Amino acid sequence: MAPFPEDIFTEPTDVDPDTMANLGPLRRLAGTWESKGGRDVNPKAEGPEHRDYIERILFEPIDPQANGPQLFYGLRYHVHITTAEEDITFHDQVGYWLWEPATGLVLQTLAIPRGQIAIAAGNAAPDADRLVLTAERGQTEYGICSTQFLEHAFRTDRYSIELTFNPDGTISYVLATTLFVRGQGPFCHRDENRLVKIAEAKPNPWMQILAARKATAA
């Protein structure tokens, strides 16, 4: 049982509005990233399909989020993936990366427009160069929820992401999604990529408001 306080309603009163200063290991994610070197392995009727993909990820700082005494700082993100062969979307995903400074908890929420959502969790130090998060089907805390069709045909039993901040300023990730494909059995759906930052992020909205007030006062 987690050591939660008895008072579950009172929010902290000394919240720092500067998200970028309180993101812990997620600080280096803020901004826009691109790559043409993604590699995907996914299930098809005739066997595994290998595809190369083009990826763009936007990470935007959000204002601090309190759940009673619990306080998160985070990034809203959007992943958009295409391929060299097609201009249409190969994969689209939105969600949040969240950091709890008090405990070192790291969360990734994700939603994809095929009728699936998940929340993955891990722990890390504020200066960590590697993050590992997982979600398990059937868990009510850090789990996976899918449509009836996906449960029937491509059941997702486990999701994991390993993200690495490289010395050269790039980021790398490996995604491993354990599926149970109807008529075929277990399958490891794997994605990996190395991305380069092409733009820095703007401050979170609260900080933008404070900056505007300061400029007006001056």
N, C-alpha and C positions, 0 to 999 in steps of 0.2 A: 504493500500500500504506500503510495507516495506521501511524503510528509507535508501535506497541505495544511494551511492555518485553519483554525476554527472559524475565523471571520472570512467568509467567502464573498462578501459584498463590497467591502471598502476598497476603493481604488487608491493607488499611490498618488500623493499630492505633489511630489517633487520630480515629475517626469521631465526629462530633458527633451526638448522638441527636435533636437538635431539627430535625425535617423542615421545619417551617414557616420556620425561619430560613435554610434552605439550598435553597429551591425555585426561586431565581432568578425568571424571568418567570412561573413557574407559581403563585407564591404567591397572586396575586390571584384565582386560580380556586377556591381552597379554599372550600367552603361549599355551600349549596343555592341553585339558580337556577331561575327560572320565567319563562314567557312564553306569551302567547296569540297571538303575531303571526308564527309560523313560516310559511314558504311553501315548497312542494314542487312540483317538476315531475318526473313520472315517466312511463315508457313504457307505453302500452296498445295494444291491437290497432287501435283506431280513431284513434290518434294521442296526442300528449302530454296528460297529465292534470295539471291545476293544483289543488292542495289547500292549504288553510290548516290549520295544526296547533297543538296545545297541547303545550308541552314542559316537562319538569322534569328537571334534571340535579343529581346529588349527587356532589361531589368530596370524598373523604376522604383525609387524609394517611396514608401508610403509613410503616413504619420504613425506615431506610436499607438499600439493597440492594447488596451487593458481588458482583461477578464477578471473583474474584482481585483484581487491582489496580484494576479499574474500579468506580466508586462512583456509584450513582444515588440521587437523592431523588425522591419521586413522590407521585402521587395516584391512588387507585382511584376509578373513576367508574361511574355508572349513568345512562343516558339512557332516559327513558320518555316516549313521545309518543302522544297520542290526538288525536281531532278533535272538533269541536263536534257533528258529525252522529252519531258513534258513541262509545260508552263503551269499546269493545274497543281493545286495543293496536294502534296504527298502526305503531309502530316501537319496538324494544327493543334496547339495545346496552350492553355492558359492556367494561371494559378498564382501561388505565393510561395516565396522562400521566407521563413520566419526564424528569428533567433531570440532566445530567452536568456538575457545576460545573467540572471540570477542562478541558473542551473546548467547552462551550456547546451540546452536542448535546441536542436535544429530540426525544422519541419519543412517539408515540401508538400504543398497541395497541388493536385493536378486534375484537370478536366479536359477530356477530348470529345469532339463532336461525333462520336460513334456510340454514345451512351455509356460512358465510363468515367468514374471519378476515383481518386485515391488520396490518402494522406500517408506519407512516409516519414519516419523519424530516425534520428540518430543523435549522438552527442559529440561535441568537439570543443577544443580550447579556442579562445578568441583569436589566436594567431595560427590556427591549424592550416596546413597546406593540403590536407586531404579530408574530404567529407564522405561518409558512407551512411546512407539512409535506406531503410527497408519498410515495406508494407506487406501484410499477409492477409489473404482471403480468410474471412470468418472472424477477424479481430474487430472488436467494437471501438477500439481506440485508434490504432493506426492500421487501417484496413483498406479494402478494395470493394467497390460497389459497381455492378454492371447490369446491363439490360438482360431480360430473359433470353434473348437470342444469343448474346455473348456467353452467358452461363451455359447454354445448351451446346454451342458450337466451338467456342474458343475461350474456355474458362480460364481466367487468370488466377493462379494460385499464389504467386509471389512476385513482387516488384522490388528491384534494388537499383540504386544509382551510386556510383563511385565517381566523385568529382575531384580533380586535382588542379591546384594552382601551380603552374609551372614556373621555373626560375626566369624564363624569358618573357613573362607577362601574359602568356596564353593560358587558356584553361582547356582541360581535357575531361571527357567523361566516358564512362562505360555504363550502359543500361542493360540489365538482364531481367527479362520478364518471363517467368515460367508459366507456360500455357499448357492446358490439356485440350488438344485438338480432337474433336469428335472423329472417330474412325482411324486416327493415327496415334493417339497417345501423347505423352509428354513432349514438349518442344521448348527450347530456349530461344526466345525472340531477343536478339541482341542488336544494340545500336552503339556506335562509338564515333567520337569526333574530337577534333582539336580546333578551337576557335580563337580568333584574334579580335581584340577590342578595336572598334572603329570610331566610337564616340563616347564621351563621358556622360554621366547621368546628371539631370537637373536635381537640385535639392528637393526634399519632400515638401508638400504644399504648406505646412505650418511654417517651415523655415522661409519659404518664399514670401509668405505674408509678413513675417517679422522683418525680412530684408526690405520689403516695400515700405513698411511703416518707418523704418530707420532712414530710408532715403527721403521720404516725405518730411520727416522731422528735421533733417539736415538742410 
